[in-house]
């Protein structure tokens, strides 16, 4: 047996060696070198088109198969509301109800009231209608909870995680799905892991090296190039296919860039197209290592855990950074948490209090290829990254919106809402009043009181009118 | 339309007959019910209290109680339940179902009466068939703010004035020593006879299709 093994061994080693070399050369030529120079061969877009054709075929098969076997196909719950909620405000609705309700006898006693409201100014029994109906509407259909589950798809993208009702419809489909699993876990995942490790490793090493250079134009130039290169490699590590719109509105130095937040990947997507100063808390471990080496090359804003609570300190550091026109624009996600990319939640006003130009950016992911939303209560970070890397691709669009400034008569909250509305409009997302913190907590009592105050104002207002006359 | 196992479907069909919802609407409500109860069989008050939009509503307590009120279940009993199943949930919601087009006038009157009955029950918390001054004041206070804008005195004044107006409408001029007990259901109906309850107290469901499987663009 002995002498027979050695030629085999040699052959085996040679084959392995050759395949590794080929593998790495291909990797280098097709992925890393373009990343360094920022060009693209268009391989990813071709891949995307092929995938779409396959998905269409798969969905048609499923439809046909379900009809044949009379299975209840996974019926997508459409994201639109189940019920039609009328957009009338409290005031309008009450006026309308009271107008209908005032009978002649009541009119007689109420005719002394002159003023804007044409109806009787007493507290009417009918007022409870409005609240009753609204209450029942919210029991049947709730806006908030819709934001925190991953968006449900209308066609199947060969990932069982997005089809909760996967039955064996046809053997061809199952084979295709199996093939998909093999490709994704056997080929794409290792490839992406290699790229990710290369990207992160290069980032750490190169930025540490640049840290030794004296501050000056050379350092800034090199740091920019290095950051861009490493982020591009990371983008390829996720097979992210990004389309940037309106690049003329890209954030400039001394400004603040705000964007809607769906996942931690947002950072990589934005940073691969421009250089930003990141803001965040210092973590330990690998994240901390990356953060510490990044800050050597160019000034990012990292806070210690204890400093995060101190709002004044945070605001001061951000303002100082912004005033210095030579520093990069700050990247902030004002929602404060990951939302599932169908709507934009309330922006926290802290970032809008700093006096500077705000550059809004809207990011919209295409869920057909991979669900990018990070449900942090369901999955941990590592689990999430693995799911990302074993999806087909991450496809998204980024829109750079024209810069906005806070106007004289606006306060920070109104400005924040204005920016939020612009982002929601551009990205085709729903603009919500709700606070992202509701993912974890309950509604603050303030909101209930707001409704009550509004209602009382209507009543008291009309009372005054009555007593005046 | 595909059909799933036979058990739930029969149940749904019975419910559809009883309440007037379509089978699709019942299925959607079932999904919502399971969501609210987090996949349990029965709904309790705390499940409803978890709905964030409802927290905005000043009379949410009354609305939640309405779900557990036996009078709304179509039975002659009185009292409250601690937990309800899907049938009771849909029964209560059927008070808010829009009437089908081309409904006869008689039918419309009945529907209106039932909706008004629901509202009446919501006000009449001690189940005695009369909305007394105290019960009414309860509702007013919930609707108004407990903060600086309206004090307790003003709330009381508003309630009293409203009750007086109701008495005027229904009973006519009262003698000084007559005591007005409260609003009976007939008086309630009389006050609100002009309001188009059939249209104001409805929840409109979107038209849902099954099998809206579209291919990606």
Boltz contact constraints between the chains, C-beta under 6 A:
constraints:
  - contact:
      token1: [A, 52]
      token2: [B, 216]
      max_distance: 6.0
  - contact:
      token1: [A, 55]
      token2: [B, 216]
      max_distance: 6.0
  - contact:
      token1: [A, 56]
      token2: [B, 215]
      max_distance: 6.0
  - contact:
      token1: [A, 59]
      token2: [B, 213]
      max_distance: 6.0
  - contact:
      token1: [A, 59]
      token2: [B, 215]
      max_distance: 6.0
  - contact:
      token1: [A, 63]
      token2: [B, 213]
      max_distance: 6.0
  - contact:
      token1: [A, 70]
      token2: [B, 2]
      max_distance: 6.0
  - contact:
      token1: [A, 72]
      token2: [B, 2]
      max_distance: 6.0
  - contact:
      token1: [A, 72]
      token2: [B, 4]
      max_distance: 6.0
  - contact:
      token1: [A, 75]
      token2: [B, 210]
      max_distance: 6.0
  - contact:
      token1: [A, 82]
      token2: [B, 28]
      max_distance: 6.0
  - contact:
      token1: [A, 83]
      token2: [B, 203]
      max_distance: 6.0
  - contact:
      token1: [A, 83]
      token2: [B, 205]
      max_distance: 6.0
  - contact:
      token1: [A, 84]
      token2: [B, 204]
      max_distance: 6.0
  - contact:
      token1: [A, 100]
      token2: [B, 194]
      max_distance: 6.0
  - contact:
      token1: [A, 100]
      token2: [B, 195]
      max_distance: 6.0
  - contact:
      token1: [A, 101]
      token2: [B, 194]
      max_distance: 6.0
  - contact:
      token1: [A, 101]
      token2: [B, 195]
      max_distance: 6.0
  - contact:
      token1: [A, 103]
      token2: [B, 194]
      max_distance: 6.0
  - contact:
      token1: [A, 105]
      token2: [B, 169]
      max_distance: 6.0
  - contact:
      token1: [A, 122]
      token2: [B, 161]
      max_distance: 6.0
  - contact:
      token1: [A, 122]
      token2: [B, 162]
      max_distance: 6.0
  - contact:
      token1: [A, 122]
      token2: [B, 165]
      max_distance: 6.0
  - contact:
      token1: [A, 123]
      token2: [B, 158]
      max_distance: 6.0
  - contact:
      token1: [A, 123]
      token2: [B, 162]
      max_distance: 6.0
  - contact:
      token1: [A, 126]
      token2: [B, 195]
      max_distance: 6.0
  - contact:
      token1: [A, 129]
      token2: [B, 200]
      max_distance: 6.0
  - contact:
      token1: [A, 129]
      token2: [B, 201]
      max_distance: 6.0
  - contact:
      token1: [A, 131]
      token2: [B, 57]
      max_distance: 6.0
  - contact:
      token1: [A, 131]
      token2: [B, 59]
      max_distance: 6.0
  - contact:
      token1: [A, 133]
      token2: [B, 201]
      max_distance: 6.0
  - contact:
      token1: [A, 135]
      token2: [B, 54]
      max_distance: 6.0
  - contact:
      token1: [A, 135]
      token2: [B, 57]
      max_distance: 6.0
  - contact:
      token1: [A, 135]
      token2: [B, 60]
      max_distance: 6.0
  - contact:
      token1: [A, 135]
      token2: [B, 63]
      max_distance: 6.0
  - contact:
      token1: [A, 136]
      token2: [B, 96]
      max_distance: 6.0
  - contact:
      token1: [A, 137]
      token2: [B, 203]
      max_distance: 6.0
  - contact:
      token1: [A, 138]
      token2: [B, 51]
      max_distance: 6.0
  - contact:
      token1: [A, 138]
      token2: [B, 53]
      max_distance: 6.0
  - contact:
      token1: [A, 138]
      token2: [B, 54]
      max_distance: 6.0
  - contact:
      token1: [A, 139]
      token2: [B, 51]
      max_distance: 6.0
  - contact:
      token1: [A, 142]
      token2: [B, 51]
      max_distance: 6.0
  - contact:
      token1: [A, 142]
      token2: [B, 53]
      max_distance: 6.0
  - contact:
      token1: [A, 144]
      token2: [B, 52]
      max_distance: 6.0
  - contact:
      token1: [A, 154]
      token2: [B, 214]
      max_distance: 6.0
  - contact:
      token1: [A, 155]
      token2: [B, 215]
      max_distance: 6.0
  - contact:
      token1: [A, 155]
      token2: [B, 216]
      max_distance: 6.0
  - contact:
      token1: [A, 368]
      token2: [B, 216]
      max_distance: 6.0
  - contact:
      token1: [A, 443]
      token2: [B, 52]
      max_distance: 6.0
  - contact:
      token1: [A, 443]
      token2: [B, 55]
      max_distance: 6.0
  - contact:
      token1: [A, 447]
      token2: [B, 56]
      max_distance: 6.0
  - contact:
      token1: [A, 448]
      token2: [B, 55]
      max_distance: 6.0
  - contact:
      token1: [A, 448]
      token2: [B, 56]
      max_distance: 6.0
  - contact:
      token1: [A, 451]
      token2: [B, 56]
      max_distance: 6.0
  - contact:
      token1: [A, 452]
      token2: [B, 58]
      max_distance: 6.0
  - contact:
      token1: [A, 452]
      token2: [B, 145]
      max_distance: 6.0
  - contact:
      token1: [A, 453]
      token2: [B, 145]
      max_distance: 6.0
  - contact:
      token1: [A, 453]
      token2: [B, 149]
      max_distance: 6.0
  - contact:
      token1: [A, 456]
      token2: [B, 144]
      max_distance: 6.0
  - contact:
      token1: [A, 456]
      token2: [B, 145]
      max_distance: 6.0
  - contact:
      token1: [A, 456]
      token2: [B, 149]
      max_distance: 6.0
  - contact:
      token1: [A, 456]
      token2: [B, 150]
      max_distance: 6.0
